Amino acid sequence: MDTFELFQRLSVALAIGVLIGLERGWKARNEPEGGRAAGLRTHALAGLLGGVWGALASSQGDGGLIALAIVFATFSGAVLLFRYREAQHEGTYGVTTVVAAMLAFALGAFAVLGDMTAAGATGVAVAGLLAFKSVLHSWVQRLSWTELRSGLLLLAMSFILLPLLPNRAIDPWGALNPFELWLMTVLIAVISFAGYIAIKTIGERHGIIMTGIAGGLASSTAVTVTMAELAREHPEKRDPLIAGAIFSSATMMVRVLAVVAAAGTVLLPYVIVPLLLAALILVAVGFYFLRQEAAHGVEEGRLQLTNPFELATVLKFGALLTVVTVLAKLLARNGQGEGIYALAAFSGIADVDAITLSMSRLASDPASVLVAANAILIVVAVNTVSKAILGWMTGGRQVGERLLISSAAAIAAGFAGMLVAPALAGL
């Protein structure tokens, strides 16, 4: 590396040490001079020391790396010795200071030998972890075994099992993609977990609204199943939970508009009015259900959640999604799905994004634009009804009836908008 690059990398190494040392020094700011094992200057020098030895090692091959390892071990031993004396004097335990100093040295060396951007980002993460000590400790104290178990399950589902699954169709009909199906199964667990945190953190009413809107950006189907399951377990909170599912459907319609606009604005004049009208109806119905709780004299805060998500429910959703996806693919391939409208209807049972993207790319002339726009509206309508049916199957009749009525009102509004959309588009 040239001189300029070397100075740049050494500057990053020093900055990492200063950042970590700033947090360590601030924590011990009331200690007298010489009363702490390592503070701002020590960590800053540790980062620079790691950078200097990294620079020396880079030009010496394997021998340089061995020397760097020996220096790192010597440095770590020295910091450990001083921290041991400090702990004896204070009568405390803890090796955070030692680990922080080791990281400052190691990241300083990495900034010179490796990716300095990654080294700098890691330094920021280290300083953040150190700074949020009290917050993290308080969070751990409040964490229940059920929450910890659910978090570990979710991590295992996401980072252990998901990468092992093949991301391709494994059946002759091209319907079963294990990676995509399990990804949707994980998604419902993520949304359920996020909803649990939102309700616990910001309160029941706002938490449900936030979960519905945010979850609708990813999968309104997963939100509907989650809310329906909660409504079955907590019938006294059925109406606001139904509102959360309805808000997710409204968000889905706005998401479809965003996809259409991103893929090309030619279809936008034909779908914007129907989808906005349908979304507005759903928002109005959602707020109606939120108000029903207060009208019936049910106090907010009675929704006691003890489990971020039920694994059995998540697995049932995955199995159901698999069956629905296979049926939709088979119907579309085996003659009954001939024609774009039939294909959109069958596809809407499981997904809206694929058809939305396909139709947005298909439109080229006025005739195909109208067909593509109608196909998008059909897939949204079918998906809205299929979610209501899933909600019925998951949450019971009272949940399903309310979702179906809401869906019917939204579809009626969308149909009215569809009648006037061609005229507004200039046809």
N, C-alpha and C positions, 0 to 999 in steps of 0.2 A: 504494500500500500504506500502511497506517496505521503509527504509530510502533512499536507492539508487534511487528508483523510485520517491520519493518525491523530492529529490534534482534535479533530471532530469527534473521534471515538473516545479519546481520553476525556474530552469535555462531558460526553454522555456518562462515562463512568463516574466522574466527579459529581455530576448532577444527581445520579442515583444515590450516591453516598450522602450527599447533602439532604436529599429528600427524606431518606430513612432517618438520618441523624436529626433532622429538624423535629420529627415526631418524637424520637427518643429524648431529645433535649428538652422539648416542651413538657413532656411528662415529668421530667426530673428537674424542672426549672427552679424549684424551691430548695434543691439540695445545694450545700456549700461546694465551693470549688474543690475538686478532688474527691468529692463524696460519692461519685458514681463510677461504675466500671467503664461505661462508654456513653458519650453524648454526641452532640452535633459534630464537633471537630473530629472525634475518633471515627465515626461512621463515614464522614466525608473523606478522611484520609484512607479508610479501608477500601472505599470504592475506587479511589485513585490508585491505591497500591495494587488492587486487583487488575486495573487497567494497564498499569506499567508492566507487571509481570506477564500479563496476557500479550503485550507487545513484544516482550523479550522472548516469550515462548513461541510466538508465531514464526520467528526466523530460525529456530533451532530444531525443528522437526519433533520427532518423538522424545528426544532428550529434553527439549524445552517443556513439553507437556508434563513429563515426569517431575521436572524441577518445579513447575507451577503447582503440581499436586502436593509436593513436599512443603512448599511455602504456605499453601492453603492450610495444611494440617498443622504447621507450626503456629500460624496466625490464630487458628481456631483454638489451639491449646492455650495460647497466651491469654486470649479473651476469656476462656473458660476459667483459668486460674484467678484472674482478677474478679470475675463474677462470683467465684466461690468465696473469695475473701469478703466481698461485699455482702453476700448472703449470710455468712457467719456473723458479720457485724450487725446486720439488721435482724437476723433470726427469721429470714424468709426463704421461700423456695421459688424456683422459676428459672427457666433458661431462655426466655424470650429474647433478652438482650444478646445472648450468645448467638442464637439463630439469626437475629437481625444483622449482626455484624458479619456473620458468615455469608449471608445473602448479599450484603453490600459488597464484599470482596468478590464473590462468585459472579454477581451481575456485572461488576466492573470489568472482570476478565472476559465475560461473555460479550460485553459491548465492543471489545476490541477484536476478539476472535470470531464472533458470530454475528448475528443480526442485532444491530444496535437499537433498531426500532422495537423489536421484541423485548430486548433487555430493558429499555426505558419503560415500556408498558408494564413489565413485570415489577419494576421498581415502584411504579405508582400503585400497583395492586398490593405490594407488600406494605407500603406506607398506609394505605387505606385499611388493611386488616389490623395493623397496629393501632391506628387512630380510633377505630370503632370497637375497641376492647370492651368497654362497658356496655355498649349496645348489644354486642354479640353474646356476652355473658348473661345479660338480662334475658335475651331471646332463648338461650339454651335452658335457663331456669324455668321459663314458662312452657317449654316444649314438652308435650306429652309423649308417652311411648307410642300411642296410635299414630300421632303425627310423624314421628321419626320413622316408624315402620312404613307408613305410606310414602314418605319421601324416598326411602331406600328402594321400595318397590318401583316407584316411578323412574328413578335413576337406572335401576337394573333393566327395566323395560325399554328405556331410551338408549342407553349407552352400551348395554351388553347384548341384549337379544336383537334389537333392531338392526345393527350393522351386520349381524350374521345372516339375515334373511336375504334371499336373492331378489334383486330389483328387476324382475322380468316375469312375464307370464309363464306359468308352469303347466298349463292345461292346453289342450288342442284348440280351444275356442278363444284364447287370449283374454280370459276373464279373471283369472286368479293371479294376482301379483302379490306375493306374500309381504313384500316390503311396504307397498302402498296400503294394504289392508291393515297391517299391524301399526303403521304410522297413524291411521285414523283411530285405531284403538288407543294408542298412546295419547292422541290428541284429546279424546274425551276425558282421560285421566288428568291431563294437564289443565283442561278447562275446569274440571271439578275441583282440582287442587287450588287453582287461581280464584275460583269463586269462594271457596272456603276461607282463603286468606283475606279476600276483599270484605267478606261479611264480618269476619272476626276483627278486621283492622278499622274499617271506616263505617261500620254499622250495617244493619240488615237491609234497609231500604236502598241506600246508595250502593251498597255492595252488590245487591242483586242487579241493579241497573247497569253498573259498570261491567259486571260479568257478562250480562246479555249483550251489551254493545261490543265489548272487546272480544268476547268469544265469537260473535257473529262475523268478525273479520277473518276468522280462521275456519270455523265450522259451526254454522247455526244448527246443524243436525245434532252435533255433540252437545251443544248447549241445551237443546230441547230435551234430549234424553236425560241430561244431568238434572235439569230443573224438574222434570216430571218425576224422577226418582225421589228427589227431595220433597216434592209435593205429596207423594204417596206416604213418605215417612212422617211428614209434618202437615197433616191436613188443615190445621189451624192457620197455616201460612200458605195455603194453596194459591190464593189469588195473586199475591205479589210474586210468587215463584213462576206462575203462568205468565205474568207480565215480563219477567226476565226472558223467558223463551220467545215471547212475541217480539221483544226488542231485538233479539238476535236475528229473527227473520227480517225485520225492517233493515237492520244493518246489512244483511246478506243482499238485499235488493240494491242498496246504495253501492255495495261492493261490485255487483254486476255492472252497474252504470260506470264505475271507475274502470273496470276491465274493458268495457266497450269503448270508452273514451281513449284509453291507452292504446288499444289495438287499431283505432281509426275512428274518426268522428262521423263517418258517413251514416252509421246506424243510429247515432245518438238521437237525432230528432224523432225517430220512430219509436224509441223505447223509453225516453226520458219521462214523458208524461204518464204513461201507464205505470211505470215502476215507482215514480215519485208519489203518485196518488195512492197506490197500494201501500207504500211504506208509511205515508202519513196516516192512513187508516189504522195500520198496525200500531203506530206510535200512540194514536189517540185511544185505541182499545187497551193498550198496555197501561197507560196512565189511568184509565177507568178501573182496571183491575187493581192498581196500586191504591186507588182511593177507596175501593170496596173494603179493604182491611180496616181503615179508620171509620168508615160508615157503620161497620158491624161491631165497633167497639173493641177490636182486638188490639192489644197493646204491642207496640214495636219492641223488639228485643227478646221475644219469647222463642225465637228460632235458635235452639241450642244444637250446634253442630259438634259432633265428637269425632268424626272420621272424614279426612279430606276426600277420600273416594273409596268405594267398595270395589274390590278387585273382581268379585263375581259379576257385578253389574257391568263393569268395563268389558269383561270377557264375553258376556252375553251380547253386548252391543257389537263387538267384533264379529261374533258368529252371525248375528243378524245381518250386519253389513255385508259379510261375505255372501250369504244367500241372496240378498237383494241385488248385489252387483252381478253375480253369475246369471240370475234370472233376466236382468235387464240386458246383459250382453247377448244371451242366447235368443231372447225375443227379437233383438235388433238384427241378429245375424241370420235367423232362420225364417225369413220371409214375412213374419208378422211386423217387422220393423221397417218395411220398405217405405221410402219417402222420408224427407227431412223432418216433417212434423211428427211422424210416428217415432223416429229415432230420438227426437228431442223429448217426447213424452216418456219413453222408456228410460232414457238417460237421466231424466229429472228425478227418478226414484232414488238415485244414489248421489248425484253430483250435478252441479250447475256450471262449474267453471270450464269443464272440457268443451261442452257444447257452445258456451258463450264465446270462448276463444276461436273455436272452429268456425262459427257463423260470422264472427267479426272479420275473419280472413276470407270468407267465401264471397261476401258481398262485392259485386263489381258493377252491375247495371241496375236500373230501377226495379226490375222484376225480382232479381235475386236479393236486392236490399230488403224488399218487403217480406220475402220468404224468410230471410235470415232473421229479421226483426221479430216476426211472428214465432219463429222457432225458439228464440231466446225467451220470449214471454211465456211460451208453453212450458219450457223447462223450469222456469221460475215458479209457475203456477203448480205444476206437478210436484215439485220439490216442497213447496209450502204445504200441500195436502199430505204428502208422504210423511213429513215431520209431525203433522198433527196425528196421523195414525200411529207413528212410533210413540208419540206422547201418550196416546190412549193405551197402547200395549204396555208401556212402562209405568205410567202413573195412575191408570184406571179410567173409568168412564167419565167421572166429573172433570178430570183434567182434559181428556180427549175431546169431550163435547165442547168445552170452551175454546180449545185450540181449533177445532173444526169450524166453529162459528166465526172465529176471528179470521181464519183463512178464507172462508167464503166471502166475508165482507171485503177483505183485501183483493180477492180475485175479481169480485164484482166491480170494485173501483178501478182496477187495472183494465178490465174489459171495456168499461166506459171510456177510459183514456185511450185505449187502443182504437176505438171508433173514430176519435177526433185526431189521433196522431198523424195519419196521412195528410189530412187537410192542413195541419200545422206545419208539416214538412214541405208543403208546397205542391202536393199532388192533386 
